[in-house]
Amino acid sequence: MEEIKAECLKLMKAVEDAYLGTIDSDGFPQIRVMANLRNQKMCNTAPEIFKSHDEDFLLYMATGHSSDKMKQIRANPKISVYFYKAGEMHTLRLVGSAEEINDLELKKQLWQDEWEMHWPGGVEDPELVIIRLEPDYAKGWYNEGPYKFNLK
């Protein structure tokens, strides 16, 4: 299982996109693509922020305070985040409860200049919010079979 965990951590760093799943008010899953901030191309500050988290599955995602996904998370914080690399038989789904973070210092650490198109007020834009996930478990497919491991 340690090999699979290590490969999952590599996958998180390798892919540019993560797929966030929430539950809407009608009980239906809603999936959308998110920038994978564990990937150095997507977040040039990732190595520093995640330095003390090289061996765990902590995630941060940036979004709008008034977005549908935040409304859904506030109503039901249970989410899943899915990673896969096209052409490989390796997937990773992290499952747990999201936390809404408005810490300015964390926002400064995560801030990417291209985000200004979403948050013209910059890092202090009140619409910018960070989603934090410390997952309960991981599940997916690696090589020729399924896997699951607990993280809490």
C-alpha positions in Angstrom: 0.0 0.0 0.0 2.9 2.4 0.6 3.9 2.1 -3.1 0.3 3.1 -4.1 0.3 6.0 -1.7 3.6 7.3 -3.1 2.3 6.9 -6.6 -0.8 8.8 -5.7 1.2 11.7 -4.3 3.2 11.7 -7.6 -0.1 11.8 -9.5 -1.3 14.8 -7.5 1.9 16.7 -8.4 1.8 15.6 -12.1 -1.7 16.5 -13.3 -2.9 20.1 -14.0 -6.5 19.6 -13.3 -8.5 18.2 -10.4 -12.2 17.5 -10.5 -14.3 18.7 -7.5 -17.6 17.0 -6.7 -20.2 18.6 -4.5 -23.9 17.8 -3.8 -26.5 20.4 -4.9 -29.7 21.3 -3.1 -31.6 18.7 -5.0 -29.2 15.9 -3.9 -27.4 15.6 -7.3 -23.7 15.5 -7.7 -22.1 18.5 -9.4 -18.6 18.0 -10.9 -16.3 20.8 -12.1 -12.7 21.1 -13.0 -10.4 23.0 -10.7 -6.8 24.1 -10.9 -4.6 21.6 -9.1 -2.5 23.7 -6.8 -0.3 20.7 -5.9 1.0 20.9 -9.5 4.0 23.3 -9.7 2.9 24.5 -13.2 -0.5 25.6 -11.9 0.8 27.0 -8.7 4.4 28.2 -8.7 4.3 28.5 -4.9 3.2 24.9 -4.4 6.6 23.5 -3.4 6.8 26.0 -0.4 3.2 25.6 0.7 3.2 21.9 0.5 6.8 21.3 1.7 5.6 20.0 5.1 2.8 18.0 3.4 4.9 15.9 1.0 3.7 12.8 2.6 0.0 13.7 3.0 -2.9 14.5 0.8 -3.8 18.0 1.9 -5.5 20.1 -0.8 -6.2 23.7 -1.4 -8.5 25.1 -4.1 -9.4 28.7 -4.9 -12.9 29.8 -5.8 -15.5 32.5 -5.5 -17.2 33.2 -2.2 -20.6 33.5 -3.9 -20.1 30.6 -6.3 -22.5 27.7 -6.5 -19.8 25.3 -5.3 -19.4 27.3 -2.1 -23.1 27.4 -1.5 -23.2 23.7 -1.9 -20.2 23.2 0.4 -21.7 25.4 3.1 -24.9 23.3 2.9 -23.0 20.0 2.8 -19.2 20.0 3.2 -18.8 16.5 2.1 -16.8 16.6 -1.2 -14.6 14.4 -3.4 -11.7 15.4 -5.6 -10.7 13.3 -8.5 -7.3 13.1 -10.3 -6.3 11.1 -13.3 -3.6 11.2 -16.0 -4.9 10.5 -19.5 -3.4 7.3 -20.9 -2.4 5.8 -17.6 -4.2 3.2 -15.5 -4.1 5.4 -12.4 -6.8 7.4 -10.7 -7.2 8.9 -7.3 -10.3 10.1 -5.5 -10.0 11.9 -2.2 -13.1 12.1 0.0 -13.7 14.2 3.1 -15.2 17.4 4.4 -14.2 20.7 2.9 -13.3 23.7 5.0 -13.8 27.3 3.9 -10.6 29.4 4.6 -10.4 33.2 4.4 -7.0 33.5 5.9 -5.2 36.4 4.1 -1.7 34.9 4.7 -2.7 31.6 3.1 -4.3 33.5 0.2 -1.0 35.4 -0.3 0.9 32.2 -0.4 -1.4 30.6 -2.9 -2.0 33.7 -5.1 -1.3 33.4 -8.8 -1.2 36.5 -11.0 -3.5 35.0 -13.6 -6.2 34.8 -10.9 -6.7 38.6 -11.2 -9.2 38.0 -14.1 -11.4 36.2 -11.5 -10.6 38.4 -8.5 -9.7 41.9 -9.8 -9.2 43.1 -6.3 -6.2 40.8 -6.0 -5.4 38.7 -3.0 -7.6 40.9 -0.8 -10.6 40.6 -3.1 -13.5 39.6 -0.7 -14.8 37.2 -3.3 -11.7 35.0 -3.1 -12.0 32.1 -0.8 -9.9 29.0 -0.3 -11.3 25.4 0.0 -9.2 23.2 2.2 -9.5 19.4 2.2 -7.8 17.0 4.6 -9.3 13.9 3.1 -10.7 11.0 5.2 -9.8 8.4 2.6 -8.5 7.7 -0.9 -9.9 5.4 -3.4 -9.0 4.7 -7.0 -7.4 2.4 -9.5 -3.7 1.7 -9.9 -2.2 -0.6 -12.6 -4.5 -3.5 -12.7 -6.7 -3.1 -9.6 -8.7 -1.0 -7.3 -7.4 0.4 -4.0 -8.6 2.2 -0.9 -6.8 3.5 2.1 -7.8 5.6 5.1 -6.0 8.9 5.8 -7.5 9.7 9.2 
